[in-house]
Amino acid sequence: ISGGQQQRVAIARALAASPDLLLLDEPFSNIDESMKFSFRRELHEILKKAGTTAIFVTHDTRDALDLGDKVMVIQDGHQVQLGQPEDIYQKPRSPYVAQLLGPINNLSPQSCVRAEHTMISAEGAPNAVVLRSIFQGSVYHVHVRTDEGKNWIASSSEDWLADTPATVSYAVENILTFSP
């Protein structure tokens, strides 16, 4: 059987014993992306029904955000943030945590804005030039170099050609700040 099937069988065997606590180390690592979403949902339902507490160890932030009632972020063996998935994403305590959950643009050592909140437009006075545009499924990640020489990423519903002048901006309310 495939690696993904082996992984599913191993999880099923662990759940058959009706444990109170289950430790899952990278439980979806061998499962195809197309199967992950439905398998996450299935496993979540099974764990809730059984009343089993599960601790997931994962490097896939989608697994953590999708399945976790609480998420712990560890950096260099130390806990750097613990909280509900929404809080971790919307209020990261450090640039490390912010970057872990998706591309960011650093404004200073203590602030950034997520790529998804960075707008790119052909309107207005250009302040950047497009380096490349990478298709990510539902969006393009458009890599630009600002007039200040910083490399940034903006999310766009449209593909952009390299060397195209562009205007990048963000709303002040989307700035994430961190305490020193």
Buried (B, 14 or more C-beta within 10 A) or exposed (E): EEEBEEBBEEBEEBBEEEEEEBEBEEBBBBBEEEBBEEBBEEBEEBBEEBEBEBEBEBEBBBBBBBBBEEBBBEEEEEEBBEBEBEBBBEBBBBBBBBBBBBBBBBBEEEBBBBBBBBBBEEEEEBBBBBBEBEEEEEBBBBBBBBEEEEEBBBBBEEEBEEEBEBBBBBEEEEBBEBEE
